[in-house]
Amino acid sequence: MKRSTWLPWALIALGFGLRAYRLGHQSLWLDELFSVIVARRPWAEVLAGTIQGDTNPPLFNLLLHLTLSLGGGDAWIRGLSLFFSTATLPLMYVLSRDLFDRRTARVTLGLLAVSPFHVLFAQEARMYAQLGFFCALAMLAFHRAWRSDARPAWLTFALAMTAAFYTHSLAFLNLLAVDGFALLERQQLRRRWGNLGLAHLGLAVLFAPWLRLMVSQAQRVQGGFWAGRPSPLEMLTGGCLFFCGATLPVKAVPAALFIWLTLCAFGGLAAWHHLRAGSRHAAGLSFSLLAACVPVLTLYGLSLLRPIFVPRTLLPASLGAYLFLGWTLTHARPRRLMASFGVLLLGLMAISLGHDYFDPTVQKPALRQTAQVAAALVAPDEPVLHTSDASALAFMVYAPQLDNHYLAGDPDYSHETTRRRSGLVCGLQPQPPATAIGDHATFWVVVALEHNVTYQQAQVAQLQSQYRQLERRDVQGISLLHYTLRRD
């Protein structure tokens, strides 16, 4: 069998294996817990909960609802993202092959298969892998429609883009990249503008039912979204994040930045020559660069007005970056230097993956493990108080038999923030300690210092001054504190 036949399938299998490995090892975290709690409800309540507590459309939560109706467990819950992330791999291989050639497609696929950034979101029960899949499908369908003007391709483009719009509120950034490419190809646009316009009209009609609701969600984001204003440095490091992920050891970050910027320099220089010469790769390079840069630059510009710059929302833009990097490693000169940098980049990816798999300090908080320990320790009549909404939500999922209470006072719940809305939709009603404790002689406190650390430490200090501590258990950085009302 020829290498061109078996190697892509081997790389897809590798990508699936890396994404499936230890899929349910880490506990669900705050946003995943919200999705699971909402998705467990009836269909109509899934829609209502998404409208009230999320900042995105409902398609992922609806599909998660269907997934949960067939099974449970953290690995099964994340299986939806695993499916979409794995299914993106063959799409990107075909797209890279259509834009450039088979050799570039194999390199692009290989890099994407082992990408820590994409593995991370393949193992997270949120909508980002799904968004990446539909954007990849839309890009592939658009490229084929642009080349052949075939109506099935235009229809696929419109439907895939609609699904992306129903997956995430920022999917329009990726449509802007496609439209930017169409505007650059002016001569082709004269022949394609009719079907392109019909595809946009179809998208508008299909998404119209959610548009009004999306506007109200966007207005709520204006009032209380958690992201800070991005710095220009994030533009510099964003590409490095796309390839090496967020779990790369700090000592290796300078090397990763050097490799990333060097590849950008050599790739940019080579692309400039191809674009000026109008080579057969010129259109593919324009498409890849626009797919990578337009969403990032647009989101950065919007975030200067209202901070909403969250790197994970740019996962589809990373697909364009992988297309460009795959071309750079196979076509930029000198070839040996590019190959050497490619090997070094793969080494950094492997290090980052290893940390994500095995280093507890960079993993999600061990909320499931803590809930399991608490279930064995807490007596049936003892209330469990939580200083963090993350642990309170986790115990609702992992230890619902316990008498769980979320303590009032969290700064994120003092005004209308996205975190507060999500918690209230899930059923979290903050209570003063005295109300939560009631007339019980003993109680437990769960302290997960994953946000608002100063506030949580103050809460614990106040409890420590009022009640006598009986024992303490620590589970990978999360504390279980046992108190009695009696001081003697």
C-alpha positions in Angstrom: 0.0 0.0 0.0 1.3 3.5 -0.9 2.3 5.8 1.9 -0.1 8.4 0.6 -2.9 6.0 1.3 -2.1 4.5 4.7 -0.2 7.4 6.4 -3.2 9.8 6.6 -5.3 7.1 8.2 -2.4 6.3 10.6 -2.2 9.9 11.6 -6.0 10.1 12.2 -5.8 7.0 14.3 -2.9 8.6 16.3 -5.0 11.8 16.7 -7.9 9.8 18.0 -5.7 7.9 20.4 -4.2 11.0 21.9 -7.7 12.5 22.3 -9.2 9.4 23.8 -6.3 8.7 26.2 -7.3 9.5 29.8 -10.5 11.1 28.4 -12.3 10.9 31.7 -9.2 11.1 34.0 -9.7 14.8 34.9 -12.7 16.0 36.7 -15.3 18.2 35.0 -14.6 21.9 35.7 -17.0 24.9 36.1 -18.2 25.4 32.5 -18.4 21.7 31.8 -20.5 21.2 35.0 -22.9 24.0 33.8 -23.3 22.3 30.4 -23.9 18.9 32.1 -26.4 20.2 34.6 -28.4 22.1 31.9 -28.2 19.3 29.4 -29.7 16.7 31.9 -33.0 18.6 31.8 -35.8 18.1 29.3 -35.4 19.6 25.8 -37.4 22.8 26.5 -35.4 23.4 29.8 -32.1 22.9 28.0 -33.1 25.8 25.7 -34.3 27.9 28.6 -31.2 27.2 30.6 -28.9 28.1 27.7 -30.7 31.3 27.1 -30.6 32.4 30.7 -27.2 31.1 31.8 -24.9 30.9 28.8 -23.4 33.4 26.3 -23.7 31.0 23.4 -26.4 29.3 21.3 -27.8 25.9 22.3 -26.7 23.4 19.7 -23.9 21.9 21.9 -26.1 21.6 24.9 -28.9 20.0 22.9 -26.5 17.4 21.4 -25.1 16.8 24.9 -28.6 16.2 26.1 -28.9 13.5 23.5 -25.5 12.1 24.5 -26.5 11.9 28.2 -29.7 10.1 27.3 -27.5 7.2 26.1 -25.0 7.0 28.9 -23.0 8.7 31.7 -19.6 9.1 33.2 -17.0 11.8 32.5 -15.5 10.0 29.5 -18.9 9.5 27.9 -19.8 13.1 28.5 -16.6 14.3 26.8 -17.2 11.8 24.0 -19.1 14.3 22.0 -16.1 16.7 21.8 -13.8 13.7 21.1 -16.0 12.8 18.1 -16.0 16.3 16.7 -12.3 16.9 17.2 -11.4 13.5 15.6 -13.8 14.2 12.7 -12.0 17.5 12.1 -8.8 15.7 11.2 -9.8 14.2 7.9 -11.6 17.4 6.9 -8.3 19.3 7.4 -6.3 16.7 5.5 -8.6 17.1 2.5 -8.7 20.9 2.7 -4.9 21.1 2.9 -4.6 18.7 0.0 -7.1 20.7 -2.1 -5.3 24.0 -1.2 -1.8 22.8 -1.7 -0.7 19.2 -2.2 -0.6 15.8 -0.5 2.8 16.3 1.2 1.6 19.6 2.8 -1.7 17.8 3.8 0.2 15.0 5.6 2.3 17.5 7.5 -0.7 19.6 8.4 -2.6 16.5 9.5 0.3 15.2 11.6 0.7 18.5 13.4 -3.0 18.8 14.1 -3.2 15.2 15.3 -0.7 15.8 18.1 -1.7 19.4 18.9 -2.0 19.9 22.7 -4.4 22.8 22.0 -6.8 20.6 20.1 -6.3 17.6 22.4 -7.3 19.8 25.3 -10.6 20.8 23.8 -11.3 17.3 22.5 -11.3 16.4 26.2 -13.6 19.1 27.4 -17.4 19.0 27.5 -17.9 22.3 25.9 -18.6 23.5 22.4 -15.1 24.4 21.1 -14.3 21.1 19.3 -17.8 21.2 17.7 -17.2 24.8 16.6 -13.9 23.7 15.0 -15.5 20.8 13.2 -18.3 22.9 11.6 -15.9 25.7 10.7 -13.5 23.2 9.1 -16.5 21.7 7.1 -17.6 25.2 6.1 -14.1 26.1 4.9 -13.8 22.9 2.9 -17.3 23.2 1.4 -16.6 26.9 0.5 -13.3 26.1 -1.2 -14.9 23.5 -3.3 -17.9 25.7 -4.1 -15.6 28.5 -5.0 -13.7 26.3 -7.3 -16.6 24.4 -9.0 -19.7 26.5 -8.3 -21.5 23.3 -7.5 -24.8 23.8 -5.7 -24.3 20.8 -3.2 -21.0 22.4 -2.1 -22.7 25.8 -1.6 -25.6 24.1 0.3 -23.0 22.3 2.6 -21.2 25.6 3.2 -24.5 27.3 4.2 -25.6 24.5 6.5 -22.1 24.0 8.1 -21.8 27.8 8.7 -25.3 27.8 10.2 -24.4 25.0 12.6 -21.3 26.9 13.6 -23.5 30.0 14.3 -25.7 27.8 16.5 -22.7 26.5 18.3 -20.9 29.7 19.3 -21.7 33.4 19.3 -18.3 34.3 17.7 -18.6 32.0 14.7 -19.2 35.1 12.5 -15.5 35.8 12.8 -14.8 32.8 10.7 -17.4 33.8 8.1 -15.6 37.2 7.9 -12.4 35.3 6.9 -14.2 33.5 4.1 -15.8 36.7 2.9 -12.4 38.4 3.0 -11.0 35.8 0.7 -14.0 36.2 -1.7 -13.4 39.9 -1.8 -9.7 39.4 -2.6 -10.6 37.0 -5.5 -12.5 39.8 -7.4 -12.4 38.2 -10.8 -13.9 35.0 -9.4 -16.3 36.9 -7.3 -18.0 38.3 -10.4 -18.9 34.7 -11.4 -19.7 33.4 -7.9 -21.5 36.3 -6.2 -25.0 35.0 -6.9 -24.5 31.6 -5.1 -22.3 33.2 -2.4 -25.2 35.6 -1.7 -27.7 32.8 -1.7 -25.6 30.9 0.9 -25.5 34.0 3.1 -29.2 34.5 2.7 -29.8 30.9 3.7 -27.6 31.3 6.7 -29.5 34.5 7.7 -32.9 32.8 7.4 -31.9 29.7 9.3 -30.2 31.6 12.1 -32.9 34.3 12.4 -34.9 32.5 15.1 -31.9 32.8 17.5 -30.7 36.2 16.4 -32.9 38.2 18.9 -31.9 35.9 21.7 -28.2 36.2 20.8 -28.5 40.0 20.9 -29.9 39.8 24.5 -27.0 37.4 25.4 -24.5 39.9 24.0 -26.1 42.7 26.0 -25.7 40.6 29.2 -22.0 40.0 28.3 -21.6 43.8 28.2 -22.6 43.9 31.8 -20.5 41.2 33.4 -18.1 39.2 31.3 -14.9 38.0 33.1 -12.3 38.5 30.4 -9.8 41.3 30.8 -8.6 43.7 28.1 -6.0 42.0 25.9 -2.5 43.3 25.6 -0.5 43.3 22.3 1.6 40.6 23.7 -1.3 38.2 23.4 -1.2 38.7 19.7 2.4 37.6 19.7 1.9 34.6 21.9 -1.4 33.5 20.4 0.2 31.4 17.7 2.5 29.8 20.1 -0.6 28.8 22.2 -2.2 27.3 19.1 0.6 24.9 18.6 2.1 24.2 22.1 -1.0 24.7 24.3 -1.3 26.3 27.7 0.5 23.5 29.6 4.0 24.0 28.2 6.4 24.5 31.1 7.4 28.1 31.6 11.1 27.4 31.0 10.2 26.1 27.5 8.0 29.0 26.5 11.0 31.2 25.2 12.1 28.3 22.9 8.5 27.9 21.7 8.2 31.6 20.9 11.5 31.6 19.1 10.5 28.6 16.9 7.1 30.0 16.2 8.3 33.5 15.3 11.1 32.0 13.1 8.7 29.8 11.3 6.4 32.8 10.8 9.3 34.8 9.4 10.5 32.1 6.9 6.9 31.2 6.0 5.9 34.8 5.5 8.8 35.5 3.3 8.2 32.4 1.2 4.4 33.2 1.0 5.2 36.7 -0.1 7.2 35.4 -3.1 4.4 33.0 -4.0 1.7 35.6 -3.7 3.7 38.1 -5.8 4.4 35.5 -8.5 0.8 34.3 -8.5 1.9 30.7 -8.1 -0.6 27.8 -7.9 -0.3 28.0 -4.1 -1.1 31.7 -3.9 -4.9 31.3 -3.4 -4.3 28.6 -0.8 -1.9 30.8 1.1 -4.4 33.7 1.0 -7.2 31.4 2.2 -5.0 30.0 5.1 -3.7 33.4 6.2 -7.1 35.0 6.2 -8.6 32.0 8.1 -5.9 32.4 10.8 -5.6 36.2 11.0 -9.0 37.7 10.4 -10.7 36.1 13.5 -7.8 37.0 15.8 -7.4 40.6 14.6 -11.2 41.2 14.6 -11.6 39.8 18.1 -8.7 41.8 19.4 -10.2 45.0 17.9 -13.6 44.2 19.5 -11.9 43.6 22.8 -10.4 47.0 22.8 -14.0 48.3 23.0 -15.3 45.5 25.3 -13.0 42.8 26.6 -14.1 39.4 25.2 -10.7 38.1 24.0 -10.7 34.4 25.1 -8.1 32.3 23.2 -10.2 29.1 23.2 -12.9 30.9 21.1 -10.3 31.2 18.4 -9.9 27.4 17.9 -11.2 27.6 14.3 -8.6 30.3 13.6 -5.9 27.9 14.7 -7.0 25.6 11.8 -5.9 28.3 9.4 -2.6 28.6 11.3 -2.0 24.9 10.9 -2.7 25.1 7.2 -0.1 27.8 6.9 2.5 26.0 9.1 2.0 22.8 7.2 2.8 24.7 4.0 5.8 26.5 5.6 7.4 23.3 6.8 7.1 21.7 3.3 7.8 24.6 1.0 9.8 27.3 2.8 13.5 27.3 2.4 16.1 26.2 3.6 14.3 22.8 3.7 16.7 21.3 6.3 16.2 24.2 8.6 12.4 23.9 8.3 12.6 20.2 9.0 14.7 20.8 12.1 12.3 23.4 13.4 9.4 21.0 12.7 11.1 18.3 14.8 11.7 20.8 17.6 8.1 21.9 17.5 6.9 18.3 17.7 9.1 17.9 20.8 7.6 20.9 22.5 4.1 19.6 21.7 5.0 16.2 23.2 6.3 17.9 26.4 3.1 20.0 26.6 0.9 16.9 26.1 2.8 15.1 28.8 2.2 17.9 31.3 -1.5 17.9 30.4 -1.8 14.2 31.0 0.3 13.7 34.1 1.0 17.0 35.9 -1.7 17.7 38.6 -0.6 21.4 38.9 -1.8 22.2 35.4 -4.8 20.0 35.3 -8.4 20.8 36.1 -9.2 20.9 39.9 -9.8 17.4 41.4 -13.5 18.1 42.1 -14.7 14.6 41.3 -12.1 13.0 43.6 -12.9 15.4 46.4 -16.7 14.7 46.1 -15.9 11.0 46.3 -13.8 11.4 49.5 -16.5 13.6 51.0 -19.2 11.1 50.2 -17.3 8.6 52.3 -16.6 11.0 55.2 -19.8 13.1 55.6 -22.5 11.8 57.9 -26.1 11.8 56.5 -27.1 14.7 58.8 -24.1 16.9 58.2 -24.4 19.9 55.8 -21.6 20.6 53.4 -20.7 24.3 52.8 -18.8 25.5 49.7 -16.8 28.7 49.4 -16.6 28.2 45.6 -19.4 27.8 43.1 -17.2 25.3 41.2 -17.1 22.8 44.1 -20.8 23.4 44.8 -21.7 22.5 41.2 -19.3 19.6 41.2 -21.0 18.1 44.3 -24.4 18.6 42.7 -23.1 16.3 39.9 -20.8 13.9 41.8 -22.4 13.8 45.3 -26.0 14.9 45.0 -26.9 12.8 48.0 -25.1 15.3 50.3 -26.7 18.3 51.9 -24.8 20.9 49.8 -24.9 24.7 50.4 -23.1 27.5 48.6 -22.0 30.3 50.9 -23.0 33.9 50.1 -20.5 36.6 49.7 -18.6 35.6 46.5 -17.7 38.9 44.6 -18.8 37.3 41.3 -22.3 36.9 42.7 -22.6 40.5 44.0 -23.7 41.8 40.6 -25.0 40.5 37.3 -22.0 38.5 36.0 -22.0 35.6 33.5 -20.8 33.4 36.3 -23.6 34.4 38.6 -26.3 33.8 35.9 -24.8 30.3 35.2 -24.8 29.4 38.9 -28.4 30.5 39.5 -29.6 28.7 36.4 -28.0 25.5 37.8 -29.8 26.0 41.1 -27.1 27.6 43.3 -28.7 29.9 45.8 -26.0 31.6 48.0 -26.7 31.3 51.7 -25.2 32.9 54.9 -23.2 30.4 56.9 -25.7 30.4 59.8 -28.6 29.6 57.5 -26.6 26.7 55.9 -25.5 25.3 59.2 -28.8 25.6 60.9 -29.0 23.7 64.2 -26.5 21.0 63.2 -23.8 20.3 65.7 -21.1 19.5 63.0 -20.6 20.5 59.4 -18.1 20.3 56.6 -16.6 23.1 54.4 -15.1 22.5 51.0 -12.4 25.0 49.9 -11.4 25.0 46.3 -9.1 28.0 45.7 -9.6 28.2 41.9 -10.9 31.8 41.9 -11.4 34.7 44.2 -8.7 33.3 46.5 -8.6 36.2 48.9 -12.3 36.1 49.4 -12.4 32.3 50.1 -9.5 32.6 52.5 -11.3 35.3 54.4 -14.4 33.0 54.5 -12.3 30.2 56.0 -10.7 32.5 58.5 -14.1 33.7 59.7 -15.3 30.2 60.1 -12.1 29.3 61.9 -12.7 32.1 64.4 -16.2 31.0 65.1 -16.1 27.2 65.2 -13.7 24.5 66.3 -12.1 22.5 63.6 -12.2 18.7 64.1 -10.2 17.5 61.2 -8.9 18.3 57.8 -8.5 16.3 54.6 -6.7 17.6 51.5 -7.4 16.2 48.0 -4.9 17.5 45.4 -5.1 21.1 46.6 -8.8 21.1 47.7 -9.5 21.1 51.4 -12.3 19.3 53.3 -12.6 21.0 56.7 -14.8 19.4 59.5 -16.2 21.8 62.2 -18.3 21.7 65.3 -20.3 24.5 66.8 -18.9 23.7 70.2 -15.7 25.7 71.1 -14.6 23.5 74.0 
